Amino acid sequence: MATIRTAAAEPALPAGFVNASRALVAAAADVAVTVQRRVVGDANIRTARDNAWAATLENRARHEERAALTREVAALVARRTMADAR
C-alpha cells in the first residue's frame, strides 16, 4: 500500500530560523531608513505617495510629448498632401 504524504508530514523550517530572518530584515530596513533620514533629512524622505505623484507627472509629460509629435507628423503629412495636389 502506498503512503500518502501530506503537508503536515513535511518537515518544516525551525521557527527560530524564520524569526531570526524576519528580525534581520526588519533591522536592515530600520538601518536603511535611519541612514536616509540622516543623509537627506526628515522633510526630504520619499514616500509611496511621492513616488506615485512623480510617476504621474512623468506619464503626463510623456503623453504631452507623444501628442506634440503626433501633431507634427500630421502637419507634415498635410503639407505633403497639399504639395502633391498642386
Secondary structure as UniProt FT lines:
FT   HELIX           7..9
FT   HELIX           15..40
FT   HELIX           42..44
FT   HELIX           48..85
//
